[in-house]
Structures are given as structure tokens and as C-alpha cells.
Amino acid sequence: MTPPELLFIHPEHPLYPEELELRFRVLREPLGLPRSAVTFPFEAQSLHLVARQGSAVVGCVLFHPEDTHGGRLFQMAVTPTLQGQGLGARLVVALEEELRRRGFTHVHLHARSQVVPFYERLGYAVYGEPFEERTLPHRHMRKTLASSILPGPRSPEA
Ligand SMILES: CC(C)(COP(=O)(O)OP(=O)(O)OC[C@H]1O[C@@H](n2cnc3c(N)ncnc32)[C@H](O)[C@@H]1OP(=O)(O)O)[C@@H](O)C(=O)NCCC(=O)NCCS
């Protein structure tokens, strides 16, 4: 099967209901939470990167810009049958590439404690005290995005 295609969508996109369904199945249903717990007040202001396989959304990651420099990565999910095959990492790398292109330099996130090694492999570092969110232990993590812009030509010697 061909690898999933990654694309940025917005809440008016026909794939958005599929994205919400994935988020519900992977991030909310296992915790006994209702569908109403899936959406955030800032859906429309967030970047939505989804992985599409055929007509199905099989992965997603979102980013909420909090100021002109940075924001929060959230709703990271890969469908169970494709977990452990590199899709989650592909999504984060592609999101970061777009964030650099848009001039963002900082990303932070609330990592479920058991997923901290996934983000560490991607260059994120734990900071602050452990905390609980939706009954699960979490850690704050963050990363500074190095500029992807190559240095320009050296200025001619005087
Ligand atoms: C966490 C999640 C997004 C990772 O996506 P994935 O596609 O399964 O991960 P990848 O295959 O891209 O893994 C990339 C690397 O992280 C490692 N990794 C992934 N999940 C891990 C975990 N839970 N614990 C430790 N390492 C993990 C992989 O082994 C891999 O390591 P490698 O580079 O040495 O091969 C996915 O498993 C998922 O949706 N889990 C359930 C929802 C969830 O917990 N979301 C995060 C909320 S904070």
C-alpha cells in the first residue's frame, strides 16, 4: 500500500469530520470521554495536518499559534493499525517544516508521560513538574526550531 499522503486542511475541508473521528477514536474514546470532548475552542485558528490513506484520515497533528513566535502542538494521533511505522514522526517533522516556513521558532506540548520518548526522539525536552490532564499523567515538553534557511552567500571582502 502507498504511504499516507500528508496535507494541511481547515475545518471547512471535507476531510475534517474524518479527522475528528480519528481524534475521537484514538484520544478520547479509550478514556471513556464523549465526542463532545474532541474539539477545542481554537479549532479554526489552528493548523491541522492530516495523513490520508484513500478516503480515510489515519493520522493527524494540530498546532495552535499562541503568539508570532510559537504555540502548542496538540491532538497527535495515529490510527492503531499504523502505529509504530514512522507516521507519527513524519507528521511532526512535516508540521515543524511548515512552522519554520511561517517563521515560528518555538513549539510546546503536553505529552502523555508514556509517550515522552516519542517526542524526545524528535528533539523535544521535558520541563517543569509532572501534571495530570484528563486523568492521565503528563509532562510539559518544548523544542526550539532551528532555522531551515540556508546561510546566504558570503558578503564580498572589502
Ligand atoms: C504516540 C503516537 C502519535 C506515535 O506515532 P507512531 O506513528 O506510532 O510513532 P512512530 O512510528 O513515528 O515512532 C517514532 C519513534 O518514536 C518511538 N515511539 C513511538 N511511540 C512510542 C512510545 N509510546 N514510547 C516510546 N517510544 C515510542 C518509536 O519507537 C520510534 O522510534 P525510532 O525512531 O527509534 O524507530 C501514536 O502511537 C499514537 O497515536 N498513540 C496514541 C495516542 C497518543 O498517545 N498520542 C499522543 C498524545 S501526547
The ligand as an SDF file (V2000), in Angstrom:
LIG
                    3D

 48 50  0  0  0  0  0  0  0  0999 V2000
    2.1750    8.4510   20.0420 C   0  0  0  0  0  0  0  0  0  0  0  0
    1.9130    8.2470   18.5650 C   0  0  0  0  0  0  0  0  0  0  0  0
    1.3570    9.5190   17.9320 C   0  0  0  0  0  0  0  0  0  0  0  0
    3.2530    7.9180   17.8780 C   0  0  0  0  0  0  0  0  0  0  0  0
    3.0490    7.7460   16.4800 O   0  0  0  0  0  0  0  0  0  0  0  0
    3.6610    6.4490   15.7500 P   0  0  0  0  0  0  0  0  0  0  0  0
    3.3980    6.5620   14.3080 O   0  0  0  0  0  0  0  0  0  0  0  0
    3.1440    5.2480   16.4630 O   0  0  0  0  0  0  0  0  0  0  0  0
    5.2040    6.6340   16.1050 O   0  0  0  0  0  0  0  0  0  0  0  0
    6.4500    6.4180   15.1100 P   0  0  0  0  0  0  0  0  0  0  0  0
    6.3540    5.0710   14.4940 O   0  0  0  0  0  0  0  0  0  0  0  0
    6.5640    7.5810   14.1960 O   0  0  0  0  0  0  0  0  0  0  0  0
    7.6280    6.4550   16.1670 O   0  0  0  0  0  0  0  0  0  0  0  0
    8.7760    7.2780   16.0540 C   0  0  0  0  0  0  0  0  0  0  0  0
    9.7690    6.8340   17.1150 C   0  0  0  0  0  0  0  0  0  0  0  0
    9.1930    7.0300   18.4320 O   0  0  0  0  0  0  0  0  0  0  0  0
    9.1330    5.7790   19.1200 C   0  0  0  0  0  0  0  0  0  0  0  0
    7.8750    5.7020   19.8530 N   0  0  0  0  0  0  0  0  0  0  0  0
    6.6280    5.8590   19.3590 C   0  0  0  0  0  0  0  0  0  0  0  0
    5.7190    5.7440   20.3440 N   0  0  0  0  0  0  0  0  0  0  0  0
    6.4170    5.4830   21.4660 C   0  0  0  0  0  0  0  0  0  0  0  0
    6.0350    5.2550   22.8080 C   0  0  0  0  0  0  0  0  0  0  0  0
    4.7580    5.2720   23.1980 N   0  0  0  0  0  0  0  0  0  0  0  0
    7.0240    5.0160   23.7170 N   0  0  0  0  0  0  0  0  0  0  0  0
    8.3190    5.0020   23.3270 C   0  0  0  0  0  0  0  0  0  0  0  0
    8.7440    5.2180   22.0610 N   0  0  0  0  0  0  0  0  0  0  0  0
    7.7890    5.4630   21.1420 C   0  0  0  0  0  0  0  0  0  0  0  0
    9.1870    4.7280   18.0290 C   0  0  0  0  0  0  0  0  0  0  0  0
    9.7030    3.5140   18.5340 O   0  0  0  0  0  0  0  0  0  0  0  0
   10.1060    5.3610   17.0270 C   0  0  0  0  0  0  0  0  0  0  0  0
   11.4460    5.2100   17.4200 O   0  0  0  0  0  0  0  0  0  0  0  0
   12.6420    5.0270   16.3460 P   0  0  0  0  0  0  0  0  0  0  0  0
   12.7850    6.3560   15.6930 O   0  0  0  0  0  0  0  0  0  0  0  0
   13.7990    4.6500   17.1890 O   0  0  0  0  0  0  0  0  0  0  0  0
   12.1800    3.9540   15.4210 O   0  0  0  0  0  0  0  0  0  0  0  0
    0.9130    7.0760   18.2880 C   0  0  0  0  0  0  0  0  0  0  0  0
    1.4660    5.8900   18.7850 O   0  0  0  0  0  0  0  0  0  0  0  0
   -0.4560    7.3140   18.8990 C   0  0  0  0  0  0  0  0  0  0  0  0
   -1.3460    7.8470   18.2390 O   0  0  0  0  0  0  0  0  0  0  0  0
   -0.6610    6.8940   20.1610 N   0  0  0  0  0  0  0  0  0  0  0  0
   -1.9510    7.0310   20.8360 C   0  0  0  0  0  0  0  0  0  0  0  0
   -2.3250    8.4790   21.0540 C   0  0  0  0  0  0  0  0  0  0  0  0
   -1.2770    9.2500   21.8390 C   0  0  0  0  0  0  0  0  0  0  0  0
   -0.7700    8.7940   22.8510 O   0  0  0  0  0  0  0  0  0  0  0  0
   -0.9830   10.4680   21.3280 N   0  0  0  0  0  0  0  0  0  0  0  0
   -0.0210   11.3600   21.9480 C   0  0  0  0  0  0  0  0  0  0  0  0
   -0.6730   12.1760   22.9930 C   0  0  0  0  0  0  0  0  0  0  0  0
    0.5010   13.2180   23.8030 S   0  0  0  0  0  0  0  0  0  0  0  0
  1  2  1  0
  2  3  1  0
  2  4  1  0
  2 36  1  0
  4  5  1  0
  5  6  1  0
  6  7  2  0
  6  8  1  0
  6  9  1  0
  9 10  1  0
 10 11  2  0
 10 12  1  0
 10 13  1  0
 13 14  1  0
 14 15  1  0
 15 16  1  0
 15 30  1  0
 16 17  1  0
 17 18  1  0
 17 28  1  0
 18 19  1  0
 18 27  1  0
 19 20  2  0
 20 21  1  0
 21 22  1  0
 21 27  2  0
 22 23  1  0
 22 24  2  0
 24 25  1  0
 25 26  2  0
 26 27  1  0
 28 29  1  0
 28 30  1  0
 30 31  1  0
 31 32  1  0
 32 33  2  0
 32 34  1  0
 32 35  1  0
 36 37  1  0
 36 38  1  0
 38 39  2  0
 38 40  1  0
 40 41  1  0
 41 42  1  0
 42 43  1  0
 43 44  2  0
 43 45  1  0
 45 46  1  0
 46 47  1  0
 47 48  1  0
M  END
$$$$
